[in-house]
Amino acid sequence: MVAYREKDSEKLIKLQTQLMNSFEGRASAVRKTTSTSGAKTAGIDKVLLIKSIDKWDAISKLRDYLQKPNTYKAKLVKRVMIPKPNGKERPLGIPVIMDRAMQNLVVLALDPIVEETSDLHSYGFRKFRNTGLAMTRIRHILDKSSLPRYI
């Protein structure tokens, strides 16, 4: 993000707004929402985006929400209890599909800044990062002869 590096917040906001309002950005958010395994799980409104026409309508709704931000309000979250290995249960909140699409659209705009400002050696919950990379980094640090052999 050149605009972020140059500390040009006006340009940065303009680019983020342009990305969120673009058809491609909205379509990408809907595609990401509907291509996960959670796409087959309905929220409290019992709506799923399975047919192409439903996805097209969702893209249009996102446009409407962005053009009139005061009309968008997140819906209630469906609560489901998930069993844990120890026999207890934990609550899981399932947002409605349009809220998930809106979240994906916002992530699409904010993620480049997060990646730009994050630590180079941070591996938890980051795109294109995994435990294998973290273990490789630890091995690289510990393979030097002047460093301790244990953590």
N, CA, C and O of each residue as an XYZ file, in Angstrom:
604
protein
N       0.838     -1.178      0.000
C       0.000      0.000      0.000
C       0.884      1.243      0.000
O       1.369      1.693      1.038
N       1.069      1.763     -1.169
C       1.899      2.951     -1.330
C       1.281      4.137     -0.589
O       1.997      4.916      0.040
N      -0.029      4.274     -0.662
C      -0.706      5.385      0.010
C      -0.489      5.323      1.515
O      -0.337      6.362      2.158
N      -0.474      4.129      2.087
C      -0.247      3.988      3.524
C       1.192      4.341      3.873
O       1.442      5.044      4.852
N       2.147      3.849      3.068
C       3.560      4.138      3.325
C       3.851      5.630      3.235
O       4.673      6.159      3.983
N       3.171      6.300      2.312
C       3.374      7.747      2.141
C       2.551      8.566      3.128
O       2.587      9.797      3.101
N       1.802      7.879      4.008
C       0.952      8.521      5.014
C      -0.069      9.473      4.390
O      -0.409     10.507      4.965
N      -0.547      9.100      3.202
C      -1.562      9.877      2.504
C      -2.936      9.281      2.823
O      -3.478      8.490      2.051
N      -3.488      9.676      3.976
C      -4.738      9.067      4.452
C      -5.909      9.385      3.529
O      -6.821      8.571      3.386
N      -5.894     10.547      2.908
C      -6.985     10.911      1.993
C      -7.020      9.955      0.794
O      -8.086      9.482      0.398
N      -5.866      9.684      0.233
C      -5.779      8.763     -0.905
C      -6.125      7.335     -0.471
O      -6.785      6.594     -1.200
N      -5.671      6.965      0.721
C      -5.938      5.633      1.243
C      -7.441      5.397      1.409
O      -7.957      4.354      1.008
N      -8.132      6.356      1.994
C      -9.583      6.240      2.180
C     -10.288      6.203      0.832
O     -11.260      5.470      0.654
N      -9.802      6.985     -0.105
C     -10.396      6.993     -1.441
C     -10.239      5.621     -2.114
O     -11.178      5.117     -2.729
N      -9.054      5.028     -1.993
C      -8.813      3.713     -2.585
C      -9.657      2.624     -1.919
O     -10.203      1.751     -2.594
N      -9.758      2.684     -0.593
C     -10.581      1.704      0.121
C     -12.047      1.835     -0.272
O     -12.726      0.830     -0.487
N     -12.532      3.055     -0.365
C     -13.918      3.292     -0.765
C     -14.147      2.810     -2.184
O     -15.171      2.193     -2.477
N     -13.207      3.087     -3.058
C     -13.311      2.653     -4.448
C     -13.347      1.132     -4.539
O     -14.123      0.577     -5.317
N     -12.516      0.454     -3.753
C     -12.490     -1.004     -3.746
C     -13.814     -1.569     -3.231
O     -14.367     -2.497     -3.819
N     -14.311     -1.014     -2.147
C     -15.553     -1.531     -1.565
C     -16.759     -1.270     -2.458
O     -17.683     -2.083     -2.498
N     -16.765     -0.164     -3.164
C     -17.900      0.168     -4.024
C     -17.822     -0.490     -5.402
O     -18.812     -0.507     -6.133
N     -16.663     -1.027     -5.761
C     -16.521     -1.630     -7.083
C     -17.280     -2.948     -7.155
O     -17.432     -3.653     -6.158
N     -17.747     -3.260     -8.345
C     -18.451     -4.526     -8.549
C     -17.531     -5.699     -8.230
O     -17.952     -6.679     -7.615
N     -16.274     -5.592     -8.653
C     -15.322     -6.670     -8.437
C     -15.091     -6.930     -6.949
O     -15.008     -8.082     -6.522
N     -14.988     -5.853     -6.160
C     -14.795     -6.002     -4.724
C     -15.984     -6.672     -4.059
O     -15.827     -7.578     -3.241
N     -17.182     -6.212     -4.422
C     -18.402     -6.792     -3.846
C     -18.578     -8.241     -4.294
O     -18.962     -9.094     -3.493
N     -18.302     -8.525     -5.564
C     -18.426     -9.894     -6.077
C     -17.409    -10.813     -5.406
O     -17.715    -11.967     -5.106
N     -16.211    -10.308     -5.173
C     -15.189    -11.091     -4.498
C     -15.613    -11.425     -3.066
O     -15.398    -12.542     -2.596
N     -16.205    -10.466     -2.387
C     -16.677    -10.694     -1.012
C     -17.782    -11.739     -0.979
O     -17.785    -12.610     -0.108
N     -18.718    -11.661     -1.917
C     -19.809    -12.639     -1.970
C     -19.248    -14.017     -2.332
O     -19.665    -15.028     -1.768
N     -18.317    -14.052     -3.259
C     -17.714    -15.340     -3.658
C     -16.982    -15.979     -2.488
O     -17.107    -17.181     -2.253
N     -16.218    -15.176     -1.756
C     -15.491    -15.702     -0.610
C     -16.461    -16.214      0.460
O     -16.202    -17.229      1.107
N     -17.565    -15.511      0.636
C     -18.570    -15.909      1.620
C     -19.239    -17.217      1.229
O     -19.503    -18.059      2.087
N     -19.513    -17.393     -0.050
C     -20.266    -18.561     -0.498
C     -19.377    -19.753     -0.856
O     -19.897    -20.834     -1.133
N     -18.069    -19.588     -0.858
C     -17.191    -20.693     -1.251
C     -16.596    -21.430     -0.057
O     -15.839    -22.383     -0.244
N     -16.917    -21.016      1.155
C     -16.401    -21.705      2.334
C     -17.366    -22.796      2.776
O     -18.499    -22.862      2.301
N     -16.915    -23.639      3.676
C     -17.791    -24.697      4.180
C     -18.931    -24.115      4.999
O     -19.998    -24.721      5.087
N     -18.724    -22.959      5.594
C     -19.770    -22.309      6.379
C     -20.882    -21.719      5.535
O     -21.899    -21.284      6.076
N     -20.713    -21.695      4.217
C     -21.734    -21.128      3.342
C     -23.007    -21.969      3.336
O     -24.077    -21.485      2.967
N     -22.889    -23.209      3.740
C     -24.053    -24.093      3.773
C     -24.788    -24.014      5.113
O     -25.770    -24.724      5.330
N     -24.308    -23.150      6.006
C     -24.927    -22.960      7.309
C     -25.657    -21.628      7.315
O     -25.042    -20.571      7.175
N     -26.962    -21.685      7.478
C     -27.767    -20.463      7.472
C     -27.703    -19.783      8.835
O     -27.517    -20.428      9.867
N     -27.860    -18.490      8.811
C     -27.942    -17.724     10.044
C     -29.364    -17.752     10.581
O     -30.147    -18.642     10.252
N     -29.682    -16.782     11.399
C     -30.993    -16.735     12.037
C     -32.115    -16.478     11.027
O     -33.270    -16.817     11.283
N     -31.778    -15.880      9.883
C     -32.793    -15.597      8.860
C     -33.025    -16.767      7.897
O     -33.906    -16.697      7.041
N     -32.235    -17.846      8.033
C     -32.358    -19.075      7.222
C     -32.142    -18.844      5.727
O     -32.672    -19.587      4.901
N     -31.363    -17.814      5.377
C     -31.081    -17.504      3.974
C     -29.720    -18.066      3.591
O     -28.741    -17.896      4.319
N     -29.664    -18.742      2.439
C     -28.417    -19.234      1.870
C     -28.274    -18.689      0.454
O     -29.270    -18.468     -0.234
N     -27.049    -18.474      0.027
C     -26.793    -17.991     -1.329
C     -26.274    -19.163     -2.156
O     -25.065    -19.354     -2.292
N     -27.194    -19.940     -2.703
C     -26.813    -21.120     -3.472
C     -26.913    -20.854     -4.967
O     -25.998    -21.184     -5.721
N     -28.011    -20.264     -5.393
C     -28.222    -19.998     -6.814
C     -27.470    -18.737     -7.239
O     -27.187    -17.858     -6.425
N     -27.157    -18.672     -8.516
C     -26.438    -17.510     -9.057
C     -27.241    -16.225     -8.887
O     -26.674    -15.168     -8.611
N     -28.560    -16.315     -9.052
C     -29.398    -15.119     -8.921
C     -29.377    -14.592     -7.490
O     -29.452    -13.384     -7.267
N     -29.273    -15.508     -6.512
C     -29.178    -15.089     -5.110
C     -27.864    -14.351     -4.854
O     -27.824    -13.364     -4.120
N     -26.791    -14.849     -5.472
C     -25.492    -14.191     -5.313
C     -25.505    -12.815     -5.973
O     -24.946    -11.856     -5.442
N     -26.140    -12.731     -7.120
C     -26.257    -11.453     -7.817
C     -27.040    -10.446     -6.961
O     -26.663     -9.278     -6.864
N     -28.128    -10.913     -6.345
C     -28.914    -10.054     -5.461
C     -28.090     -9.600     -4.256
O     -28.220     -8.462     -3.804
N     -27.246    -10.488     -3.740
C     -26.406    -10.131     -2.603
C     -25.404     -9.042     -2.992
O     -25.143     -8.129     -2.208
N     -24.843     -9.138     -4.200
C     -23.911     -8.112     -4.680
C     -24.629     -6.768     -4.779
O     -24.067     -5.732     -4.425
N     -25.867     -6.790     -5.260
C     -26.653     -5.559     -5.368
C     -26.995     -4.995     -3.998
O     -26.960     -3.782     -3.793
N     -27.327     -5.881     -3.054
C     -27.648     -5.419     -1.697
C     -26.437     -4.762     -1.053
O     -26.566     -3.750     -0.363
N     -25.252     -5.342     -1.280
C     -24.038     -4.727     -0.735
C     -23.851     -3.326     -1.293
O     -23.453     -2.416     -0.566
N     -24.137     -3.147     -2.586
C     -24.036     -1.821     -3.188
C     -25.007     -0.860     -2.511
O     -24.647      0.271     -2.183
N     -26.234     -1.315     -2.306
C     -27.245     -0.469     -1.666
C     -26.835     -0.093     -0.244
O     -27.008      1.053      0.172
N     -26.293     -1.054      0.499
C     -25.846     -0.773      1.864
C     -24.712      0.246      1.874
O     -24.651      1.101      2.757
N     -23.815      0.156      0.895
C     -22.687      1.078      0.857
C     -23.098      2.479      0.413
O     -22.521      3.470      0.859
N     -24.093      2.558     -0.463
C     -24.550      3.864     -0.928
C     -25.349      4.596      0.145
O     -25.332      5.825      0.216
N     -26.049      3.827      0.980
C     -26.820      4.411      2.079
C     -26.415      3.701      3.367
O     -27.118      2.801      3.825
N     -25.294      4.097      3.948
C     -24.759      3.370      5.104
C     -25.706      3.331      6.302
O     -25.636      2.396      7.100
N     -26.576      4.307      6.447
C     -27.487      4.319      7.593
C     -28.571      3.254      7.489
O     -29.266      2.989      8.470
N     -28.729      2.634      6.310
C     -29.759      1.604      6.142
C     -29.264      0.231      6.565
O     -30.066     -0.685      6.745
N     -27.954      0.073      6.726
C     -27.404     -1.239      7.084
C     -27.315     -1.386      8.587
O     -26.763     -0.530      9.279
N     -27.858     -2.470      9.079
C     -27.722     -2.813     10.486
C     -27.530     -4.319     10.566
O     -28.306     -5.077      9.985
N     -26.516     -4.750     11.272
C     -26.243     -6.182     11.390
C     -27.406     -6.879     12.089
O     -28.005     -6.347     13.024
N     -27.703     -8.072     11.614
C     -28.799     -8.862     12.187
C     -28.309     -9.609     13.431
O     -27.117     -9.624     13.734
N     -29.240    -10.215     14.128
C     -28.895    -11.018     15.290
C     -28.081    -12.234     14.864
O     -28.170    -12.686     13.723
N     -27.300    -12.750     15.779
C     -26.442    -13.898     15.517
C     -27.123    -15.157     16.041
O     -27.640    -15.176     17.158
N     -27.118    -16.201     15.230
C     -27.681    -17.488     15.641
C     -26.691    -18.163     16.585
O     -25.506    -18.263     16.267
N     -27.161    -18.627     17.739
C     -26.304    -19.296     18.712
C     -26.488    -20.805     18.616
O     -27.605    -21.318     18.682
N     -25.372    -21.501     18.458
C     -25.369    -22.959     18.400
C     -24.342    -23.442     19.411
O     -23.256    -22.872     19.517
N     -24.672    -24.471     20.141
C     -23.730    -25.030     21.114
C     -22.931    -26.159     20.443
O     -23.507    -27.098     19.893
N     -21.616    -26.051     20.498
C     -20.705    -27.012     19.878
C     -20.092    -27.879     20.977
O     -19.569    -27.342     21.953
N     -20.142    -29.207     20.842
C     -19.531    -30.069     21.872
C     -18.004    -29.979     21.845
O     -17.383    -29.920     20.784
N     -17.420    -29.971     23.047
C     -15.972    -29.957     23.195
C     -15.494    -31.359     23.540
O     -16.300    -32.182     23.973
N     -14.208    -31.663     23.362
C     -13.693    -33.006     23.660
C     -13.892    -33.442     25.115
O     -14.010    -34.636     25.390
N     -13.931    -32.476     26.052
C     -14.079    -32.834     27.465
C     -15.540    -33.064     27.867
O     -15.831    -33.247     29.049
N     -16.454    -33.057     26.898
C     -17.861    -33.317     27.192
C     -18.703    -32.070     27.377
O     -19.929    -32.138     27.298
N     -18.071    -30.937     27.623
C     -18.812    -29.683     27.784
C     -19.155    -29.120     26.410
O     -18.784    -29.683     25.380
N     -19.861    -28.011     26.414
C     -20.218    -27.350     25.153
C     -19.742    -25.913     25.181
O     -19.607    -25.306     26.243
N     -19.489    -25.375     23.988
C     -19.134    -23.953     23.871
C     -20.073    -23.310     22.868
O     -20.514    -23.960     21.920
N     -20.381    -22.033     23.070
C     -21.286    -21.361     22.135
C     -20.575    -20.936     20.858
O     -19.408    -20.548     20.880
N     -21.295    -21.016     19.751
C     -20.790    -20.552     18.463
C     -21.827    -19.611     17.875
O     -23.006    -19.954     17.793
N     -21.394    -18.428     17.467
C     -22.300    -17.459     16.848
C     -22.206    -17.541     15.339
O     -21.112    -17.487     14.778
N     -23.355    -17.672     14.672
C     -23.390    -17.759     13.215
C     -24.118    -16.529     12.679
O     -25.338    -16.432     12.813
N     -23.392    -15.589     12.076
C     -24.049    -14.408     11.503
C     -24.840    -14.775     10.246
O     -24.607    -15.821      9.639
N     -25.767    -13.912      9.868
C     -26.501    -14.135      8.619
C     -25.536    -13.937      7.459
O     -24.497    -13.295      7.610
N     -25.877    -14.480      6.321
C     -24.960    -14.520      5.177
C     -24.587    -13.121      4.670
O     -23.457    -12.907      4.229
N     -25.520    -12.173      4.730
C     -25.208    -10.812      4.264
C     -24.224    -10.119      5.205
O     -23.387     -9.333      4.761
N     -24.323    -10.407      6.498
C     -23.349     -9.846      7.439
C     -21.958    -10.425      7.180
O     -20.955     -9.718      7.278
N     -21.907    -11.722      6.847
C     -20.619    -12.339      6.525
C     -20.035    -11.729      5.252
O     -18.828    -11.506      5.165
N     -20.888    -11.460      4.270
C     -20.419    -10.842      3.026
C     -19.891     -9.428      3.294
O     -18.862     -9.032      2.749
N     -20.598     -8.677      4.131
C     -20.144     -7.319      4.472
C     -18.816     -7.386      5.229
O     -17.928     -6.566      4.992
N     -18.676     -8.351      6.133
C     -17.416     -8.511      6.854
C     -16.276     -8.832      5.890
O     -15.180     -8.289      6.026
N     -16.525     -9.708      4.922
C     -15.495    -10.046      3.942
C     -15.120     -8.837      3.095
O     -13.955     -8.671      2.730
N     -16.088     -8.002      2.783
C     -15.814     -6.801      1.998
C     -14.933     -5.825      2.779
O     -14.016     -5.228      2.216
N     -15.208     -5.665      4.062
C     -14.397     -4.778      4.899
C     -12.993     -5.349      5.066
O     -12.012     -4.605      5.037
N     -12.892     -6.657      5.241
C     -11.574     -7.297      5.359
C     -10.769     -7.082      4.085
O      -9.561     -6.847      4.138
N     -11.436     -7.163      2.949
C     -10.768     -6.946      1.666
C     -10.124     -5.557      1.612
O      -9.048     -5.392      1.038
N     -10.778     -4.571      2.204
C     -10.245     -3.214      2.201
C      -9.183     -2.989      3.279
O      -8.253     -2.209      3.079
N      -9.317     -3.665      4.415
C      -8.408     -3.407      5.537
C      -7.189     -4.326      5.584
O      -6.165     -3.963      6.164
N      -7.287     -5.501      4.986
C      -6.233     -6.497      5.097
C      -4.869     -6.017      4.590
O      -3.863     -6.319      5.233
N      -4.781     -5.291      3.480
C      -3.450     -4.825      3.048
C      -2.754     -3.946      4.086
O      -1.532     -4.002      4.224
N      -3.518     -3.140      4.811
C      -2.921     -2.286      5.842
C      -2.458     -3.129      7.015
O      -1.384     -2.891      7.569
N      -3.258     -4.112      7.396
C      -2.888     -4.996      8.501
C      -1.597     -5.739      8.159
O      -0.698     -5.837      8.995
N      -1.501     -6.258      6.948
C      -0.293     -6.976      6.548
C       0.914     -6.035      6.485
O       2.034     -6.443      6.793
N       0.695     -4.804      6.094
C       1.779     -3.818      6.006
C       2.320     -3.466      7.383
O       3.523     -3.257      7.537
N       1.450     -3.397      8.384
C       1.868     -2.950      9.713
C       2.216     -4.096     10.653
O       2.745     -3.855     11.738
N       1.936     -5.328     10.265
C       2.196     -6.463     11.154
C       3.687     -6.794     11.215
O       4.460     -6.453     10.320
N       4.056     -7.460     12.286
C       5.427     -7.906     12.486
C       5.794     -8.934     11.421
O       4.981     -9.790     11.073
N       7.002     -8.849     10.913
C       7.464     -9.788      9.883
C       7.481    -11.225     10.381
O       7.299    -12.160      9.601
N       7.699    -11.399     11.678
C       7.834    -12.741     12.225
C       6.618    -13.128     13.065
O       6.746    -13.879     14.032
N       5.459    -12.627     12.708
C       4.205    -13.006     13.348
C       3.534    -14.054     12.466
O       3.405    -13.855     11.258
N       3.112    -15.158     13.054
C       2.592    -16.262     12.251
C       1.150    -16.645     12.593
O       0.538    -17.419     11.856
N       0.599    -16.131     13.677
C      -0.732    -16.537     14.096
C      -1.834    -15.814     13.354
O      -1.838    -14.584     13.295
N      -2.764    -16.555     12.789
C      -3.955    -16.021     12.128
C      -3.617    -14.999     11.047
O      -4.268    -13.959     10.948
N      -2.609    -15.291     10.244
C      -2.216    -14.412      9.159
C      -2.353    -15.154      7.846
O      -2.167    -16.369      7.780
N      -2.684    -14.403      6.794
C      -2.775    -14.997      5.465
C      -1.407    -15.504      5.039
O      -0.386    -14.865      5.292
N      -1.401    -16.652      4.396
C      -0.188    -17.251      3.837
C       0.877    -17.550      4.891
O       2.055    -17.688      4.560
N       0.473    -17.650      6.153
C       1.388    -18.019      7.230
C       0.857    -19.289      7.879
O      -0.355    -19.499      7.942
N       1.763    -20.136      8.362
C       1.327    -21.362      9.008
C       2.367    -21.800     10.035
O       3.404    -21.159     10.201
N       2.070    -22.902     10.718
C       2.986    -23.388     11.745
C       4.307    -23.862     11.147
O       5.346    -23.778     11.801
N       4.277    -24.355      9.918
C       5.515    -24.781      9.268
C       6.499    -23.633      9.122
O       7.698    -23.810      9.335
N       5.997    -22.455      8.758
C       6.870    -21.282      8.639
C       7.408    -20.862     10.003
O       8.561    -20.447     10.120
N       6.576    -20.972     11.028
C       7.020    -20.622     12.382
C       8.110    -21.583     12.845
O       9.100    -21.157     13.440
N       7.937    -22.870     12.578
C       8.950    -23.858     12.978
C      10.253    -23.644     12.209
O      11.337    -23.807     12.769
N      10.153    -23.282     10.938
C      11.353    -22.993     10.142
C      12.105    -21.804     10.731
O      13.335    -21.814     10.797
N      11.375    -20.789     11.156
C      11.997    -19.605     11.768
C      12.689    -19.968     13.074
O      13.804    -19.513     13.331
N      12.044    -20.778     13.897
C      12.648    -21.196     15.167
C      13.913    -22.001     14.899
O      14.936    -21.792     15.552
N      13.843    -22.929     13.931
C      15.015    -23.741     13.590
C      16.155    -22.847     13.099
O      17.314    -23.065     13.453
N      15.832    -21.853     12.293
C      16.842    -20.931     11.772
C      17.520    -20.174     12.919
O      18.736    -19.981     12.903
N      16.743    -19.753     13.898
C      17.307    -19.019     15.034
C      18.182    -19.938     15.880
O      19.270    -19.545     16.299
N      17.712    -21.161     16.133
C      18.438    -22.071     17.022
C      19.630    -22.747     16.359
O      20.473    -23.298     17.067
N      19.736    -22.731     15.042
C      20.849    -23.382     14.361
C      22.158    -22.600     14.453
O      23.220    -23.116     14.104
N      22.080    -21.373     14.917
C      23.309    -20.589     15.067
C      24.064    -21.073     16.294
O      23.467    -21.313     17.344
N      25.371    -21.216     16.161
C      26.172    -21.816     17.238
C      26.256    -20.944     18.485
O      26.470    -21.474     19.576
N      26.095    -19.632     18.367
C      26.249    -18.749     19.514
C      24.971    -18.596     20.328
O      24.982    -17.946     21.373
N      23.898    -19.169     19.880
C      22.613    -18.999     20.560
C      22.298    -20.217     21.429
O      22.861    -21.289     21.208
N      21.416    -20.072     22.402
C      21.074    -21.194     23.282
C      20.398    -22.322     22.498
O      19.789    -22.080     21.456
N      20.507    -23.539     22.996
C      19.949    -24.714     22.326
C      18.504    -24.970     22.712
O      17.844    -25.796     22.083
N      17.993    -24.286     23.731
C      16.645    -24.536     24.206
C      15.857    -23.237     24.299
O      16.419    -22.153     24.453
N      14.548    -23.378     24.202
C      13.672    -22.205     24.375
C      12.935    -22.377     25.683
O      12.134    -21.520     26.058
